[in-house]
Amino acid sequence: MEDNNLIKFAYYLDDWEFETGNKKVLKKEAEEVTTTEYLAEMKGHIFCPECSAPLFKSPENKEFDTNGRKAFFAHGRKYSPDCNLRVKKAEGKRYGSEELAKKAIEDEELVIVKGFMKAKPVPPKIDNPQEYQGDPVEDVNGRLADVPIGRHNGESFSLPSKITTVRGLCRNFNKNIYKYFHLPGRKNAIQLKDLLIDIKTVQNADVVPRLYFAKVKSSFNCGPTPQNIRQIMFEYPRGEYVDFCLKAIDLSSREHGIDDNSKGKVVIMYGTVTESGIGLCIEGIGWGEFAVLAEKYIELL
Ligand SMILES: [Zn+2]
């Protein structure tokens, strides 16, 4: 989302504080100001018309920023209440040279994702397969990929890539969430925390594959065999679309820990959003494209 002009006007009211103020008073007494009506003396006294959190004008004293975009109001960093007018400003990471980007990969600060595994990898061949107790391989090295993350005009570097799994991302999630990931087809590397989209905010189909998270409401196998599709219904606010679900092979779902009794689990998935009847869904998902997030990490979302 790159629309910085979501907030059409700010509430301006002196002697009102977000932490202690009564929101009804703000709504009743504040003056509505647009970016063009904004005056320097209003600094520190403008608030969001939806969530009432403090706003600032950017740039503060000009009508246009250095990129020629019209000035806009944005939420301050101090408070982060849920707000539909809040823009997640995902800062893309750029590198001054190919060597620096390679170093960032070695230091595990940057991951170039060539793709997510579609099929479950076959365990390594050993004499006695019973001995193999490890988890399935979660990522394998891909080939060098041209990645446009150079500092100078998005110059491309040739960097080692990985074919990975969402399950791998969910392991050590507390560390992965701060790493920069370059997803297939993207123009920049973004921190995982800024790549994850709450499906509750999704109002439309989307042909671009993205990373989503959602909480399971219910789940059931649509047919009699493990090869049938299991429908995983998520908590989703009824709007233009009535529900949101993930459709995955039942066997694969259960291998990921999703069965009939999975209410409350949080699922992370990578895919496109399509219409499904009067709802939305992510379907045709591969083995490596979804996972359940461990409970201890949910608060990091
Ligand atoms: Zn707000």
Residues whose N, C-alpha, C, O or C-beta is under 5 A from the ligand:
A	BS01	ZN	C48 E50 C51 S52 C83 L85
